[in-house]
Amino acid sequence: MKKNLRTASLCVHGGYEAKNGEPIEPPIIQSTTFKYDNSEEMAMLFDLKKEGYFYTRLQNPTNDVVAKKIAQLERGVGAVLTSSGQAANFYAVFNICEAGDHIVTSNEIYGGTFNLFGVTLKKLGIDCTFVDPNDSEETIQKAFRPNTKALFGETISNPGCAVLDIEKFARIAHNNGVPLIVDNTFATPINCRPFEWGADIVTHSTTKYLDGTASQVGGCVVDSGRFDWLAHAKKFPGLCTPDESYHGLTYAKKFGAMGYITKLVAQLMRDLGSIPAPMNSFILNLGLQSLHLRMRQHCANAQQVAEALQADERVAWVHYSGLPGDAYHQLAEKYLPNGSCGVIAFGLKGDRDTAIRFMDSLQMINIVTHVADARTCVLHPASHTHRQLTDEQLRQAGVAPDLIRLSVGIEDVDDILDDIRQALNKAVG
């Protein structure tokens, strides 16, 4: 395969090269285990002295092909697929944290991740401090402690559509000797590659735009390979001290830039699982092949819809970074010059019931929990995905109680606009 392919070509060709007489599509290796001719070869695999496959809970050829493609798209050194985006964010953090540790994260993140970090990780002894990403570096710095192990944020927040100042967050993280982890689900590597702005680890819910068809649930963790774990060895003993479960090898020393990914597979996948089925990875790869085309259409449609909503007197407010007056427009021009995504956050004049009437009046647009696929869909987070949060917690997470999340699809934009207008006529008048 030609080296240094551009992004659009990587969407189609990345991760896999068919040899003479082989299938052009990566095959589905739907097998739990793999045969070897002698026990010594198997033993070397278990000791991490040889690369290969022996059990799909750790690695599978189909999964690895798709992980490699996503790593190439993000310009990382390696990646691991997981069974969901939630699993990806958990593994990305848990790979470098243990009981007694602490992380700092933007409060402008998906409600499920907010709960994962703020509630579930605490049960494992890992504390979390939420910060306003718009605060100054000095203010955010106050959240760090000697036991802080990572800083986390979302390129474009779900559902508030805030754009992260990645360079600022990277400076803060690196000044404290910790990696910056960025969830790049909404932007995708088509519109932003956080590694180019200083991020160290990227996660994805591949369930969203990377798939684009709402056909599989999955996640991915990608490593840049650039964070120097050994320079901060005392902070990261899991990577920088011998692992007795693998005869005392030290991941950062033995595997260099691939130490973080190797540890994630060898320890977390070994012990916790959370792998995608090979069939799911096959479906994901089909979606990836058109990602560059779909993102262009999502952004073009969303821009028109956002402008129409902003011009409608029945709409109280609109958050979409493509709008010149948006609070994040300047950051979007820097980090997302080719467009952000298809997700718009807006509120109607009225109350929560107004938002519900609007959604119930839609005809083509679907009310679904999902977001970021080919179909236009809508959700009221305060009533659905963030239902467990109080109004104060909603605001803390950057979610207004009246916020409607509209995920603009790739249908004809006039049909999308027609449906919105007739629903507004019924809900607001």
C-alpha positions in Angstrom: 0.0 0.0 0.0 1.1 3.5 -0.8 2.5 5.2 2.4 1.3 8.5 3.7 -2.2 8.3 2.3 -4.5 11.3 2.8 -7.4 11.0 5.2 -10.1 10.3 2.6 -8.0 7.4 1.2 -7.3 6.0 4.6 -11.1 5.8 5.2 -11.2 3.4 2.3 -7.9 1.6 2.4 -6.5 2.1 5.9 -5.7 -0.9 8.2 -5.8 -3.6 5.6 -4.1 -4.6 2.4 -5.3 -7.6 0.5 -2.6 -9.8 -0.9 -2.9 -11.7 -4.2 -6.1 -13.7 -4.3 -7.3 -12.5 -0.9 -10.7 -10.8 -0.1 -10.8 -7.1 -0.8 -12.9 -6.6 2.4 -11.2 -7.6 5.7 -12.8 -10.9 6.6 -14.8 -11.6 9.7 -12.7 -13.9 11.9 -15.6 -15.2 14.0 -13.5 -17.5 16.2 -12.8 -17.4 19.9 -9.4 -19.1 19.6 -6.5 -19.9 17.3 -4.5 -23.1 16.8 -0.7 -23.6 17.2 1.4 -26.5 16.3 3.4 -26.6 19.6 3.0 -25.4 23.1 6.2 -23.2 23.0 4.7 -20.9 20.5 1.6 -20.5 22.6 3.8 -19.9 25.7 5.6 -17.1 23.9 2.3 -15.4 23.1 1.3 -15.5 26.7 4.6 -14.0 27.8 4.3 -11.2 25.3 7.5 -12.3 23.6 5.8 -12.9 20.3 3.0 -11.2 18.4 0.0 -13.2 17.3 -3.5 -14.4 18.2 -4.6 -17.0 20.7 -7.9 -15.8 22.2 -10.3 -13.2 20.9 -10.9 -11.6 24.4 -7.4 -10.1 24.0 -7.0 -9.7 20.3 -8.8 -10.7 17.1 -7.6 -10.0 13.5 -10.9 -8.4 12.4 -10.9 -6.1 15.4 -7.2 -5.2 14.9 -7.6 -4.3 11.3 -10.3 -1.7 12.1 -8.4 -0.4 15.2 -5.4 0.1 12.9 -7.5 2.1 10.5 -8.7 4.4 13.2 -5.2 4.8 14.6 -4.0 5.8 11.1 -6.9 8.3 10.7 -6.0 9.9 14.1 -2.2 9.7 13.3 -1.6 7.5 16.4 0.8 4.6 17.0 -1.8 2.1 18.0 -5.4 1.6 19.0 -7.7 -0.9 20.7 -11.4 -1.4 20.0 -13.8 -1.8 22.9 -17.4 -2.9 23.3 -18.7 0.7 23.7 -17.7 4.3 23.9 -18.2 4.1 27.7 -15.8 1.2 27.9 -13.3 3.2 25.9 -13.3 6.1 28.3 -13.2 3.8 31.3 -10.2 1.9 29.9 -8.4 5.0 28.8 -8.4 6.3 32.4 -8.2 3.0 34.3 -5.2 2.0 32.3 -3.2 4.6 34.2 -5.2 5.0 37.4 -5.8 2.9 40.5 -7.4 3.3 43.9 -6.2 6.5 45.6 -5.7 8.4 42.3 -7.4 11.4 41.0 -8.4 12.9 37.6 -9.5 16.3 36.4 -12.1 16.6 33.6 -14.1 19.2 31.8 -17.6 19.4 33.0 -18.8 19.9 29.4 -19.0 16.1 28.7 -21.6 13.5 27.9 -23.9 12.7 30.9 -22.9 9.0 30.9 -19.2 9.9 31.1 -20.0 12.5 33.8 -21.6 9.8 35.9 -18.8 7.3 35.1 -16.2 9.7 36.4 -18.1 11.3 39.1 -19.9 8.3 40.6 -18.7 4.9 39.4 -14.9 5.6 39.5 -15.3 6.8 43.1 -16.5 3.3 44.0 -13.2 2.1 42.7 -11.3 4.7 44.8 -10.5 7.1 41.9 -11.6 10.7 42.7 -12.6 13.2 40.0 -12.8 17.0 40.0 -14.9 18.7 37.3 -13.8 22.1 35.9 -15.3 24.7 33.6 -13.2 24.4 30.4 -13.7 28.1 29.8 -11.9 29.1 33.0 -8.4 30.4 33.0 -5.4 28.1 33.1 -4.7 29.4 36.6 -8.2 28.5 37.8 -8.1 25.0 36.3 -4.7 24.4 37.7 -6.1 24.7 41.2 -8.0 21.4 40.6 -4.8 19.4 40.3 -3.4 17.4 43.2 -0.1 15.4 43.6 -2.1 12.2 42.8 -3.7 13.6 39.6 -3.1 11.2 36.7 -5.0 12.6 33.7 -6.9 15.6 32.3 -10.0 14.8 30.2 -12.2 16.7 27.7 -14.4 16.3 24.6 -13.5 18.0 21.4 -17.1 18.9 20.9 -19.2 18.4 24.0 -22.3 16.2 24.0 -24.9 17.6 24.2 -23.9 21.3 24.8 -21.7 21.6 21.6 -18.9 23.4 23.4 -15.6 23.3 21.6 -12.6 22.4 23.8 -9.4 24.6 23.7 -7.2 21.6 23.2 -3.9 23.4 23.2 -4.8 25.1 26.5 -5.8 21.8 28.1 -2.6 20.1 26.7 -0.5 22.8 28.3 -2.2 22.4 31.7 -1.9 18.6 31.5 1.8 18.6 30.6 2.7 21.2 33.1 1.4 18.7 35.7 3.2 15.7 34.1 0.0 13.9 33.1 -1.6 13.0 29.7 -4.5 14.8 28.0 -7.3 12.4 27.0 -9.7 13.8 24.5 -13.0 12.2 23.4 -13.1 13.0 19.7 -16.5 11.3 18.9 -18.3 14.3 17.5 -15.6 15.9 15.5 -14.1 12.6 14.2 -10.6 12.6 12.7 -12.1 14.0 9.5 -12.7 17.4 11.2 -10.1 17.4 14.0 -7.1 15.3 15.0 -6.4 16.2 18.7 -2.9 14.8 18.6 -1.9 17.6 16.3 -2.9 20.1 19.1 -1.1 18.3 21.9 -3.5 15.6 23.1 -1.9 12.3 24.1 -4.8 9.8 24.0 -8.0 9.9 22.0 -11.2 8.0 22.6 -14.2 7.4 20.4 -17.7 6.1 20.7 -17.6 4.3 17.3 -21.3 3.8 17.7 -21.7 7.4 16.4 -20.3 9.0 13.2 -17.5 6.4 12.7 -20.2 3.8 12.0 -22.9 6.2 10.8 -25.7 3.6 10.5 -26.8 2.9 14.1 -25.9 -0.8 13.4 -23.3 -1.5 16.1 -22.1 -0.4 19.5 -18.4 0.1 20.0 -15.6 2.3 21.2 -11.9 2.9 20.5 -8.8 4.1 22.5 -6.0 5.5 20.4 -2.5 6.4 21.7 -0.3 9.1 20.2 2.8 7.3 21.5 4.3 10.7 22.5 3.7 10.9 26.2 6.9 10.1 28.1 5.7 7.8 30.8 9.2 7.0 32.1 9.9 10.8 32.6 7.0 10.6 35.2 7.6 7.1 36.4 6.6 7.7 40.0 3.1 8.8 38.8 2.6 5.8 36.5 3.8 2.7 38.3 1.6 0.5 36.2 3.5 1.4 33.1 6.9 2.0 34.6 7.5 -0.7 37.2 7.6 -4.5 36.6 4.3 -6.4 36.1 4.6 -9.6 38.1 1.7 -11.1 36.1 4.0 -11.1 33.1 7.2 -12.2 34.7 8.3 -8.7 35.7 8.3 -7.0 32.3 7.9 -3.2 32.4 5.6 -1.9 29.6 7.1 1.5 29.0 10.6 0.1 28.8 9.9 -3.1 26.8 7.3 -1.7 24.3 8.3 2.0 24.1 5.7 4.0 22.3 3.3 1.0 22.3 3.6 0.5 26.1 0.2 2.1 26.9 -1.7 0.1 24.3 0.1 -3.1 25.1 -0.8 -2.7 28.8 -4.4 -2.0 28.0 -4.7 -5.2 26.0 -2.5 -7.4 28.2 -4.0 -6.3 31.5 -7.5 -4.8 31.1 -8.7 -6.8 28.1 -7.3 -9.9 29.7 -9.1 -9.3 33.0 -12.2 -7.3 32.1 -13.0 -8.2 28.5 -15.2 -5.5 26.9 -14.2 -6.5 23.4 -16.4 -5.9 20.3 -17.7 -8.9 18.3 -15.7 -9.3 15.1 -19.0 -8.9 13.2 -19.5 -5.4 14.8 -16.0 -4.4 13.8 -16.8 -5.5 10.2 -19.9 -3.3 10.2 -17.9 -0.4 11.7 -15.4 -0.7 8.9 -18.1 -0.4 6.3 -19.2 2.9 7.9 -15.6 4.2 8.1 -15.3 3.8 4.3 -17.7 6.7 3.8 -16.9 8.8 6.8 -15.2 11.6 4.9 -18.2 12.0 2.6 -20.8 11.8 5.4 -19.2 14.3 7.6 -19.1 16.9 4.8 -22.9 16.4 4.3 -23.7 16.4 8.1 -21.8 19.7 8.5 -23.4 21.4 5.4 -26.9 20.4 6.5 -26.4 21.4 10.1 -25.1 24.8 9.1 -28.3 25.5 7.2 -30.5 24.2 10.0 -28.6 26.2 12.6 -29.0 29.4 10.6 -32.8 28.7 10.1 -33.3 28.1 13.8 -31.3 31.2 14.8 -33.6 33.3 12.4 -36.8 31.9 13.9 -38.3 34.1 16.5 -39.8 31.1 18.3 -36.3 29.8 19.1 -34.8 31.2 22.3 -31.2 30.3 21.6 -28.9 28.2 19.4 -25.5 26.7 20.1 -23.6 25.7 16.9 -20.0 26.7 16.4 -20.5 27.3 12.7 -22.6 30.4 13.5 -20.4 33.6 13.6 -22.0 34.8 16.8 -21.5 31.5 18.7 -19.4 31.6 21.8 -17.2 28.8 20.4 -17.0 30.1 16.8 -13.4 31.4 17.2 -12.2 28.1 18.7 -14.0 26.2 15.9 -12.2 28.2 13.3 -8.9 27.2 14.9 -9.6 23.5 15.6 -12.4 22.7 13.2 -11.9 24.8 10.0 -13.6 22.3 7.8 -16.7 22.0 10.0 -17.6 20.6 13.4 -20.3 18.0 13.2 -24.1 17.7 12.7 -25.2 18.2 16.3 -27.0 21.4 17.3 -28.1 22.4 20.7 -31.1 24.8 21.0 -33.9 25.9 23.2 -37.4 27.1 22.4 -39.3 30.0 23.9 -41.5 28.4 26.5 -40.9 25.6 29.1 -40.0 21.9 29.1 -43.5 21.0 27.9 -42.9 23.2 24.8 -39.8 21.2 24.0 -41.8 17.9 24.4 -44.6 19.1 22.2 -42.1 20.1 19.5 -40.5 16.7 19.5 -43.8 14.8 19.6 -44.9 16.8 16.5 -41.9 15.8 14.4 -42.8 13.5 11.5 -39.6 12.5 9.7 -37.1 13.3 12.5 -36.8 10.5 15.0 -36.9 10.7 18.8 -34.1 8.4 19.8 -31.4 8.0 22.4 -28.9 7.7 19.7 -27.0 10.6 18.0 -24.7 11.2 15.1 -25.8 8.8 12.4 -27.3 9.2 8.9 -30.8 9.9 10.1 -31.8 13.2 11.7 -32.8 12.6 15.3 -33.7 14.6 18.4 -33.5 14.3 22.1 -34.4 16.3 25.2 -31.4 15.4 27.5 -33.1 16.7 30.7 -35.9 14.2 30.1 -33.9 11.4 28.7 -30.1 10.8 28.7 -29.5 13.2 31.7 -32.7 12.3 33.5 -30.8 11.2 36.6 -29.4 14.7 37.1 -31.0 17.6 39.0 -31.3 21.0 37.3 -28.3 22.2 39.2 -26.3 19.1 38.1 -27.5 19.7 34.6 -26.2 23.2 34.6 -22.9 21.9 36.1 -22.6 19.5 33.2 -23.2 22.3 30.7 -26.8 21.2 29.9 -29.6 23.7 30.1 -32.9 22.2 31.3 -34.6 23.4 28.1 -31.8 22.1 25.8 -32.9 20.1 22.7 -30.2 18.1 21.0 -30.8 17.9 17.3 -28.5 15.5 15.3 -28.8 16.6 11.7 -28.5 13.7 9.3 -27.6 13.4 5.6 -31.2 13.6 4.2 -32.3 16.4 1.9 -31.9 19.5 4.0 -35.2 20.9 2.8 -37.1 17.9 4.2 -35.3 18.4 7.5 -36.3 22.1 7.6 -39.9 21.4 6.5 -40.3 18.9 9.4 -38.8 21.4 12.0 -41.1 24.2 10.8 -44.3 22.2 10.9 -43.4 20.9 14.4 -42.6 24.5 15.6 -46.0 25.6 14.2 -47.7 23.0 16.3 -45.6 23.4 19.5 -45.2 27.2 19.6 -47.5 28.6 17.0 
